[in-house]
């Protein structure tokens, strides 16, 4: 007997269920998950209740004076790749903006690139290091300079001139506060240093010059230091400390403001507007200077947490990470995914098969971008996050969304009659009933689509796959009979 005639004899009541695009949820057993959430979604984004593909990557560019005039950023040289990139904020004596990008190459050389005169990268003479450096912009003796900390000391870049303070400690992060440099010690990992006021070249320890603060408790290594809300905040492995530091160093005070949290990941600590965001081994947190709040959505499971790095930009928090369970990637990848977390909606999207090393969020005049460098891949080019579902070079991402297995609110036998949704691009819809799957090839159209199913089962699961660059897909509506 055919399926159609068998189904037609069943006594049933008609029902409908809408499968929403409410984001990814990883903490609930799939069989208990509401049908509007997804246990797995890669390379799609959740925007305005629809599935879209407005997150991807392309070769970095800069806007020249006006946002509609731009140039792609050139390669460094024929023999070197991008390792890291920094922003050097500079204003000339006549008030002209002269901001630059400063890049560290795979050969240890450093280059700079004037944002408003983007022709080629110019090598910075007499400076070379393969260290993982940190930087800070500082106004020293009336000149805007870039401070670069490395194992050889503290190098000062003033326009095209280099000088190095060789007796400076080895720093792992720096910030500027009350005309001093505050920095975490890369060797003595329980100490924070501060320079002489108005003089980042003086690290002589005395009550009139520079000094350091040692932590003798069990909160772990110092990881990151940030000037925030008129104080200096020190992020350690298992706590956050506040340094009140104005004027004479004898008046400095240190207070523990947060403890009893998971292990903090240092390279994920970033300032965003009126808060500081950071990752712990148990999720994403927000800190307002007084208390810590865990963000609402549980993220996917990470491995190699020490390789995570993050930045914040325009209400989004970006995490480069290595996720568990991703196998379709080159064996030499350090990280394998990018997570974009929307700080307003608490929805996040996951892009896979991307090995990001470091971020640089930029908001300089008409240049509002998130640049990044790669651990592996085509490292000759600086990359940027872009609003189209493609990898650098134009390769289209394969995008997959899955619903949870769901009984549609009834333990009874269901006959799935139709699925209604709209898609502007070609997609493959997979309908699984009681473990048996069938694919439906759907052509893109501006009109609503109806997929005839006429199959029976107790448990339903949907999946949508796309290899198109642009997507706009509305939530499927399932029309079914309950026996």
N, C-alpha and C positions, 0 to 999 in steps of 0.2 A: 504494500500500500504506500503511495507517495506521501511525502511529508505534508504537502498542502492539504490533502484530503483527510489525513489523520488529525492534523491540527484543527481543521474546521469542525470536527465532531466534538471537540472538547468544550465543556461548559465553563465559561470564564467571565470575568469582569475586566473592563478596559481601565488601564492606568497609565500614568506618564511620570517620568522622573527626569529631572534636569541634572546633567553632570556639570558641575561648575569648574572653573579654573581658579580655585582659591589658593593656589600655591602648593609647595612641597611640605609634607609632614613626614618625618622619619622616626618619630618616637612611639607611634601607635602601631600595633599589629595591623597589617594590611586588611585583614578580614573584619576588623573593628573600625576601620577608617571611614569617615563620612565620604560620600561619593563626590563631594565637591573638591576634595583634596587629592593630591597625587603622591604616591610613594616613590615615583621616579619620573624625573623630567630633566632632560639635558638639551642645552642649546636653544630652547625656547625661552621667552620671557613672559611674565604675567603682567599685562598692562590693561587697566580699565575693564577687567572681566573677560578679556580675550587672550588667546595665545598669539604672541607676536615674535618677531625675530629682529628686534632692534638693539641687539648687543653683539658686537663682534670686534674685529681688529683691522687696522690698516696701517700702512706706512705713515709715520708721523709727519705732520706738517706744521707750519707756523703761519699766522696771519700777519700780513705786512701792512701796518698802519690802519687798515680797515678790515672788518671781518670777512668781506667778500673777496679780498685779494690775498691769496695764500700761495706758499711754495712748499714742496716736499723737502724734508730735511735730508741733506746729503749724507753719504757715507763718510766715515772718518778718514780712511785711507785705503789703499789697495791691500794692505796686509794686516789690518787690525779690525776687531769687532767691538761693539758696544758692550761694556760691562755694567756701568752705572752712569747716571746722569743727575745733575743738580741744577738748581736755579740760583743764579748770581744776580741779585737785585742791585742795580747801580743807577744813580742819577748824577749827571755831570754838573759842573759848577754853574752853568747857565740854566739849570733846571730841566734839561733835556733828558728823557728817559733813555737809558742805555743798558737795559736788562739783557742778560746772556744766559745761555745754557752752557754748562761745563760738563764734559763727558770724560769718563775714565775708559781707556781702551784695554783690550786684551793683552797688549804689549806693555802696559804700565804707563804709557804716555797719557797726558791730559790735553784736551782741546777745548776751545771755547768758540761760541757761535753767537753773534749778535742778533737778537730776535728781530730788531727793526732794520737790520741790514743783512738779511740771510743769504749770504753768497756761499761761503765754504767754511769748514771748520779750520781754525787757526791753532796750530800746536802751541802749547804753553811751554816756553823754553826752560831748561834746567830743572825739570821736575818729572820724576818717574817713580811710581810705586805700584806694586801688585796687591797691596793691602786692601782690605775692605775698609774704606774710609768713611768718615762722617763729616758734615760741613755745617757752617753757620754763617749767616750774613751779619756784618758788623760795620758800624761807622767808626773808623779809627783815624784820629787826627784830621777829621773833616772829609775823609775819603771813604767811599763805600768799598769794602773789601770782602773777599770770601775766605773764611778760615777753613782749612782742610787738615783734619787730624789723621795721623798715620803713625807707623812704628818709628819713623825718623824724627818725630816731633810734631809741631804745629806750623803748617805752611800758610803764609798769607799771600793771597793773590790780589794785587792792586792794579787793576786794568790789565797790563801785560807783564807786570813786574812781579817776580817771586822773591820772597824771603822766608827763612825757616827758623823757628825758635826750637833749637835742638834739645834744650833742657826741659821742654814741656812734657808732662806725663803722656802716656798713651791712652787716648780717649776712645770710648765706644759710642757715645752720643753727647751732643752739646746743645745748649740753648743760651740765649741772651736774656739777662734779667738785671735791671737796675744798673746798667752799664758794665756789668761783669759777665764773663763767660762761666757758666756752670756746666760741669761735665762729669760723666760717669767714667770710672777708671777701668780700662780694659784688662789690666793685669791684677791689680788689687781690687777684687770684685766686691768688696764691701765698703768702698769709699766713693765719695763725691768731692770733686775739686771745684774751687772757685778762683778766678783770676783776681789780680789787682783791679780796683775800679778804674774805668776808662783806659785800661791798658791790658789787652789780651796777650801781650808778649812777656809779662812779668808773672812768673810762677814761683817766685821765691817765697817760702813759707815764713810768715811773720805776722804780727798783729797789725802791721801797717801795709802789708802787701797781699800776697795770696794765701791760700790755706786749703784744708780739706776736712771733711767730716767723715768719721768712721762709724759704721754700724756694727754693734757688738752682739746683736741678738741673732735669732735663728730664722729670719725671714728670707734668707737666701741671697743670691747675687743681685747687685744693682743692674738693671736692664736698660732703662730709658729715663731721660730727664726732660721735663717740659715746663716752660714758663706759662702759667695759666692763672687768670683771675688774681693778679698781683702777688702771686706766690710761685715758688718752685716746687714741683711735684716729682718725687722720685718713685719710679715703679720698680719694685723688686720682685723676686720670684713669687713670694707669698705675702705681699703687702704693699700699701701705698703710703708714702710719707710726705709731709708738707714741710718745706723750709721757708720760714719767714725771713727775708733777707733784704733789708734796706740799710743804706749808710754803713756805719761802722760794723765790722764783722763780729765784734764782741757782743753785739745785740742780736745776732742771728739765733733763731730757735728752730728746733726740729720736733715735729709732732707726728705720731702715727695716726693716720685717719681711717685706714681700712686694713683689716686683717680677716682671717678666717674665710678666704676665698680659694679657688683652685689655683693651679700654677699658671702664672701669667707668661704669655709668649711675647718676648721683648719687641720683635720687629712688627708687631701688630698694634702697638700703642700709638695712637694718632689723635691729634686735636681736630674737632669738628664743631665749628660754631661755639656754642656755649657748653660743650661737653668734651670729654676724652673717651674714646672708644678703645677697647682692647679685647683680645681673645684670651680665654683661659682654656685649660684642658677639658672643661665641661661646658664651653659655650661662649657667646658674645656678651660683653658687658658695657654699660655706659656709666661714666663717673662725672658728677657735676661739681666736684670740689669738696663735697661733704659726704656723699654716700654713693654706693654702687647699686645699679639696677641691672638685673639680667634681662636681656632682650627676649621678646616673647617666643620667637620661632626657634626650635631646635635645629641646628645645622646638621648636615651629613657627617658621617664618621671620618675623622682624619687619621692619617698615619704620618710619621716623621714630623711632628708638630714643630720642631725646631727650625724647619725650613719655611714655615709660613711667614708671609710678609703681607702688609696691608696698607691701604691709604683711604682717605675719605675725601669726597668731592661732590658738591652740590646735592647734599642729602642722601648720597649713596656711600656705602662702605664696601670696598673691594678687597677680597682676600685671595691671594695666590696661595695654593695649597696642594697637598697630595691627598686625594680621597681614596678610601678603601674601595675595592671592588671594580676598579677601572683597569681593564686588561688590554684594550686595543690602543696601545701607545708604544712608542719606541722604548727600548730597555734602558736608555741612558737618561730618561727624563728624571729631573729632581722633583718638580711639581707637575701635576697633571690636570689642574683645573683652576678656573676662576669663579668665585662666588660674588655676585652682586647682591648686596643686601639693601633693600629700600628702608631707610630709617623712619619714614612716615607710615608706611603700610605694614611694615614687618614682613613683607614678602621677599623671597630671594630667588634668584635664578642661577643656574649652574651651567657654565661653559666648560667642556672637556677638551682634552688633547692640546693643551697650551701650557708651556713650561716657563712661567714668568719668574724673573730674578728679583728685580726691584721696580718700584713705582716712583713716579714724580708727578703729583697733581700740580697743575699750573693754572693760575687765574691772574694773568698779567695783561691788563688792558683788553685787547680783542682776542687774546689767546686763552681759551678756557678748555683745557684738555687734560686727560690723564695719559702721560707718556709711560712707557715701560721698556725694560730691557729683558732679554731672554737668557735662560741658562743653556738651552739647546734650540736648534732651529736656525733660521737665517739671521744670525746676530750682526750681520753687516749693517742692518737698518734699525734705526730707532722706531719703535712701534707706538701706537696709540689706540685707546679704546674708542670704538666707533658705533654708530647707531644702525648698523646693518649686519645681518647674520652671515658674515663671511670671515674667513681667516685672512691674514695678510697675504697678498698676492692674488686675492680674488677667489680662492678655493672656497666653495660653499660648504657650510656646516651641515651635517646630517642631524636633524632635530627629531627628538622622540619624546612624546608625552604618554604616560600610562595612568589609567584610573586604578583604584584599588579593586580587588575582587569584592563583589557586593551582591547581596541577595535582593536588592531593590525594595527592602522593607518588608519582605514576606518570605517565610520558609517554604511556601508552596511552589509548585511548578509554574514557571513563567513561559509565555510564548512571546518572544521579542519580535514584534511586527515590523517596526520601522525605526530609523534613527534620523532625526532632522538636525541639521547644522549648516553653517555657511563657511566657505573657505575661498579666498581670493586666489589661492595657488593650488597646484596639483598636490594631493596628499594620498597616502595609503591609510585606510581605516581598517584596523584589525579588531574583529569581534570574537571574543572567546566565551563560550558557554560550557560550563562544567569541564573546562580544560581542553575543549576542542575549538580550534581557531579557524577563522576564515577571513581572508583579506578582500577588501573592496577598494578598487582604484577610483579615486574621485578627482574629476577635473575641476580646476579652479573656475569660479563664476561669481559675479556680484550678486546673483540671486540665491535664495535659500535652496538647500539641497535635501532630497529625501532618498534615503538608502533603504531598500526593501530587504528585510532579513528573514522573517518567517522561520525562526529556529527556536527550539525549546530547551529549557534548562533551569536549574535552580540558582546558579551563581553566574554573574556576568562580569566581564572585564573588557575594557576598551583600550586601544592604543592608537595613536596618531603619529605617523612618520612623514617627514617632509625633507626633500633635498633642494627646495627652492630658497633663493636668497631672501625674499620678502614673504612674510606670512601674516595673515589676519584671519584667525579661526574663532568662531563663536562656540560656546559650550554646546555639546550634543544633547538633544532631548530624546529620550527613549520612550517609544510607545509600545506597550506590551499588555498582554492579557494574563490574568492570574487565574489559574484553574481552581 
